Every structure is written in structure tokens, then in C-alpha cells.
Amino acid sequence: MLRATRLFPPCGFGIRLGPKIIIIVHFGANNSHFMEVESAKLIAMAIAAGLGVLGPGIGIGLIGGNAMQAIGRNPEASGKVVSNMILAIVFAEALGILALVVSFIIRFVG
């Protein structure tokens, strides 16, 4: 049986999820607590892309839902509502594409 002191590295931490599942996170060799630049770029890219498409995704859902309510209340105005809805979705999606471009700039430039 292993003792708990041997499970956890000196420069990291460990998480016990059950009697047999243990996750050990080690921050580097030779007691180095600094993250490499390439790893930091990958994490920044993931955060920028993930948070950057979160807002447009919620916005597109709200736009579509409100447009369907408007068409349900006034079916005669569906042509104007649908054209304005598509225009608003295009603008919201442009922000998501911009976030993706920024994440690639973080990754490959600098």
C-alpha cells in the first residue's frame, strides 16, 4: 500500500477522486514552477477561442428565439423579421470569427 506522501510530487498537487483514481499534476522537472511559453500560448488560445464564441452563441440563440416569438405574434411581418434576424446573426457570428482570429494570432504570432 502506498503512503500519501509518495503519491504527491514535491512541486505539484494531487487529487483523489476515489479509492483507485488519483490525478497527479506536476508543474515541471527540477522544482521549476514556471510554465513554458508554448504551453502558455496554447492555454491563452483555448481561453480566447472558448470565451470568444460563448457570447455570440448565446446572442444567436436569443436572436433566434425572439424572432420566432415575433413571427408567432405577427405572422404577416415574418419577411421583415427574418431578414433582420439573419442580419443580426451575421453580426454576432462575425464577433465569434474575430475571437477565433485573435486566438490564432495569440498562438502563432509573438
C-alpha positions in Angstrom: 0.0 0.0 0.0 1.3 3.4 -1.0 1.5 6.2 1.6 0.0 9.5 0.7 3.4 11.3 0.9 4.7 9.3 -2.1 1.6 10.0 -4.2 2.0 13.7 -4.5 5.0 15.3 -6.2 7.0 18.0 -4.4 6.2 20.7 -7.0 2.6 19.9 -7.8 -0.6 18.6 -6.3 -2.7 15.5 -6.3 -6.5 14.9 -6.3 -8.0 11.7 -5.1 -11.3 11.0 -6.8 -12.0 7.7 -5.3 -10.2 4.7 -3.8 -8.3 3.9 -7.0 -8.5 7.1 -9.1 -5.7 9.6 -8.4 -4.8 12.6 -10.6 -1.3 14.0 -10.1 -0.4 17.4 -11.6 3.3 18.0 -11.8 4.5 21.6 -12.6 7.8 20.6 -14.1 11.1 19.0 -13.5 13.8 20.2 -11.2 11.3 22.1 -9.0 10.6 24.5 -11.8 7.4 26.4 -11.2 7.4 28.3 -14.4 5.2 27.4 -17.4 6.8 27.2 -20.8 5.9 29.9 -23.3 4.4 27.4 -25.8 2.1 26.0 -23.1 1.0 29.4 -22.1 0.2 30.3 -25.7 -1.9 27.1 -26.0 -3.8 27.9 -22.8 -4.4 31.5 -23.9 -5.6 30.4 -27.3 -8.1 28.0 -25.8 -9.4 30.6 -23.4 -9.7 33.3 -26.1 -11.5 30.9 -28.5 -13.7 29.4 -25.9 -14.8 32.7 -24.2 -14.9 34.4 -27.6 -17.6 32.1 -29.1 -19.6 31.9 -25.9 -21.1 35.4 -26.3 -22.0 35.1 -29.9 -23.5 31.6 -29.3 -25.8 33.0 -26.6 -26.6 36.0 -28.7 -27.6 33.9 -31.7 -29.8 31.8 -29.5 -31.6 34.9 -28.1 -31.9 36.4 -31.5 -33.5 33.3 -33.0 -35.8 32.8 -30.0 -37.1 36.4 -30.1 -37.5 36.3 -33.8 -39.7 33.1 -33.5 -41.8 34.8 -30.9 -42.2 37.9 -33.1 -43.3 35.7 -36.0 -45.7 33.8 -33.8 -47.3 37.0 -32.6 -47.4 38.7 -36.1 -47.1 36.2 -38.9 -47.6 39.0 -41.6 -44.3 40.6 -40.6 -42.3 37.4 -41.0 -40.4 38.7 -44.1 -39.0 41.7 -42.3 -38.4 39.8 -39.0 -36.5 37.0 -40.8 -34.3 39.4 -42.8 -33.4 41.5 -39.7 -32.8 38.2 -37.8 -30.3 37.0 -40.4 -28.5 40.3 -40.4 -28.2 40.3 -36.6 -27.0 36.7 -36.6 -24.3 37.6 -39.2 -23.0 40.4 -37.0 -23.0 38.2 -33.9 -21.1 35.4 -35.8 -18.6 38.0 -37.0 -17.6 38.5 -33.4 -17.1 34.8 -33.0 -14.9 34.7 -36.1 -12.9 37.7 -34.7 -12.3 35.8 -31.5 -11.1 32.8 -33.4 -8.7 35.0 -35.4 -7.4 36.6 -32.2 -6.8 33.1 -30.7 -4.7 32.1 -33.8 -2.8 35.4 -33.5 -2.0 34.6 -29.9 -0.9 31.1 -30.9 1.3 31.8 -33.9 2.5 35.5 -33.5 4.6 36.8 -30.7 
